């Protein structure tokens, strides 16, 4: 004998779950985590910094002998949801093809973007050896310019600034999460000598900002 069950809101609103003829329950994706009086959303904007020091944002460093790691980490009390990464690379002579930051050529080893959780290291982007590889990782977001300077800001020092959306590219509806109270981290690994005036232009610049929110 079957038992009749009704799923209803416990606050007295009378809202009930609806079941289709096929036996499915209607649900709705709100694109944000559930919010109640115990939760608080806080805007989040943080540079990836060298060894997570919170200060050194400039990624034009020498990683040719020892890889240099720029990262953000989980916090003790809040889940961090990263919705996008704003990548900024500038240099005189910057080009989109076989070039990184005005070097005139691809990097020998390149950069690696990955995150670290209880399962180990999970790659997001590997062999990032040219400006174009960063644009490709971001699936051409944000598109602007023309055939001569596609994706390149031309006023002042030329630069590219592609944006990696974790929702559009990877399907994370609320953003990529760094779980509170863990060692989760998001890392950009530099594996070449990017010191300005070496293989990259003398006025080269390179940094990444993570945008999203914290849920307490």
C-alpha positions in Angstrom: 0.0 0.0 0.0 1.4 3.3 -1.0 1.7 6.3 1.3 0.6 9.7 0.1 3.4 12.3 0.8 3.2 16.1 0.4 6.3 18.3 0.3 5.4 21.8 1.6 7.1 24.9 2.7 7.5 24.8 6.5 7.0 28.5 7.0 3.2 28.4 6.5 3.2 29.9 2.9 1.3 26.9 1.5 3.8 26.4 -1.3 4.0 22.8 -2.3 6.3 20.8 -4.6 4.6 19.7 -7.9 5.1 16.3 -9.5 4.7 15.7 -13.2 2.9 12.8 -14.8 6.3 11.2 -15.4 7.2 11.3 -11.7 9.5 14.3 -11.9 9.5 17.1 -9.3 9.6 20.7 -10.6 12.6 22.6 -9.5 14.0 26.0 -10.3 17.7 27.0 -10.6 18.1 30.4 -8.9 21.8 30.7 -10.0 22.8 31.7 -6.4 23.2 29.6 -3.2 20.1 29.5 -0.9 19.9 32.6 1.3 18.3 32.8 4.7 18.9 34.7 8.0 22.0 32.6 8.7 23.7 33.4 5.4 25.3 36.6 4.2 26.7 37.3 0.7 29.7 39.6 0.5 31.2 40.9 -2.7 34.6 39.4 -3.5 37.4 40.9 -5.6 41.0 39.6 -5.1 44.3 39.6 -7.0 46.1 36.3 -7.3 49.3 37.1 -5.4 52.8 35.5 -5.1 52.6 32.6 -2.6 49.3 34.0 -1.5 51.0 36.9 0.3 48.2 39.3 -0.5 50.6 42.0 -1.8 52.6 40.9 -4.8 50.2 41.0 -7.7 52.7 41.5 -10.6 53.3 38.2 -12.3 56.3 39.3 -14.4 58.7 37.3 -12.3 61.4 34.7 -13.0 59.9 31.2 -12.9 62.5 29.6 -15.3 64.4 27.7 -12.6 61.8 27.5 -9.8 58.1 27.8 -10.7 56.5 30.9 -9.2 53.0 30.4 -7.8 50.3 33.2 -7.6 47.1 32.1 -5.9 44.1 32.8 -3.7 43.0 30.4 -1.0 39.9 29.4 0.8 39.0 31.4 3.9 38.2 30.0 7.4 34.6 31.0 7.7 33.2 31.7 4.2 32.7 29.8 1.0 34.3 31.8 -1.8 32.5 31.6 -5.2 34.6 32.8 -8.0 32.4 33.8 -11.0 35.2 35.1 -13.3 38.9 35.8 -13.7 40.0 39.1 -15.3 43.4 38.5 -17.0 45.5 41.5 -17.9 48.7 41.3 -20.1 50.3 44.5 -21.4 53.5 45.3 -23.3 54.8 47.4 -26.2 54.6 45.3 -29.4 52.0 42.9 -28.0 50.4 40.7 -30.6 47.8 38.0 -30.5 49.6 35.2 -32.3 53.0 33.6 -31.5 53.8 36.2 -28.8 53.6 36.7 -25.1 53.7 40.2 -23.6 55.7 41.7 -26.5 58.3 38.9 -26.5 57.9 38.3 -30.2 57.7 34.6 -29.6 55.9 32.0 -27.6 57.1 31.1 -24.2 59.3 28.0 -23.8 57.3 26.5 -21.0 54.4 28.8 -20.4 51.9 29.3 -17.6 49.5 26.8 -16.0 46.2 27.7 -14.4 44.8 25.1 -11.9 43.0 24.6 -8.7 43.8 22.4 -5.8 41.3 20.6 -3.6 41.0 17.3 -1.7 41.4 15.4 -5.0 44.8 17.1 -5.8 45.5 19.4 -8.7 43.0 19.9 -11.4 44.1 21.7 -14.5 42.0 24.6 -16.0 44.5 25.8 -18.6 47.9 24.3 -19.5 50.6 25.3 -22.0 49.6 29.0 -21.9 52.5 30.1 -24.0 51.0 33.0 -26.0 48.6 35.9 -25.5 46.2 34.0 -27.8 46.1 30.9 -25.6 44.8 33.1 -22.8 42.1 34.5 -25.1 41.3 31.0 -26.3 41.0 29.8 -22.7 38.4 32.5 -22.2 36.6 31.5 -25.4 37.2 35.0 -26.9 35.5 36.9 -24.1 35.3 39.9 -24.3 35.5 40.4 -28.1 36.4 43.9 -29.5 38.7 45.5 -32.1 39.1 44.7 -35.7 41.3 42.4 -37.9 44.4 44.5 -37.2 44.0 44.7 -33.4 41.5 42.1 -32.4 41.3 41.8 -28.6 44.0 44.4 -28.1 43.6 47.7 -26.3 45.6 50.1 -28.4 45.5 53.4 -26.4 48.5 53.9 -24.0 50.5 50.7 -23.6 48.8 48.0 -25.7 47.2 45.2 -23.7 44.8 42.3 -23.7 42.3 41.6 -20.9 40.2 38.5 -21.6 37.7 37.4 -19.0 37.3 33.7 -18.0 33.6 33.1 -16.9 33.3 29.9 -14.9 29.6 29.8 -15.7 29.9 30.2 -19.5 33.0 28.0 -20.0 32.6 25.3 -17.3 28.9 25.5 -16.3 29.3 26.5 -12.7 26.0 28.3 -12.2 27.0 30.0 -9.0 30.8 30.2 -9.7 33.7 28.1 -8.9 33.8 27.4 -5.1 36.8 27.5 -2.6 35.3 25.6 0.3 35.7 27.3 3.7 38.1 25.9 6.3 40.0 23.9 3.7 43.3 24.3 1.8 41.5 24.8 -1.6 43.3 27.3 -3.8 43.3 28.7 -7.3 46.8 29.0 -8.8 48.6 30.6 -11.8 52.0 29.0 -12.2 54.7 30.9 -14.0 57.4 28.6 -15.6 59.5 31.1 -17.6 61.6 34.2 -16.9 59.0 37.0 -17.4 61.1 39.7 -15.8 60.6 42.9 -17.9 63.4 43.4 -20.4 64.3 39.7 -20.6 62.2 37.7 -23.0 59.2 40.0 -22.6 59.0 43.7 -23.3 60.6 46.2 -20.8 57.3 47.6 -19.9 55.4 44.2 -19.7 52.7 43.8 -17.1 50.7 40.7 -16.1 48.1 40.1 -13.4 44.9 38.3 -12.7 41.9 39.4 -10.6 39.3 36.9 -9.2 35.7 38.3 -9.0 32.7 36.7 -7.2 31.2 36.6 -3.7 31.7 35.1 -0.3 28.9 33.3 1.4 29.0 33.3 5.2 
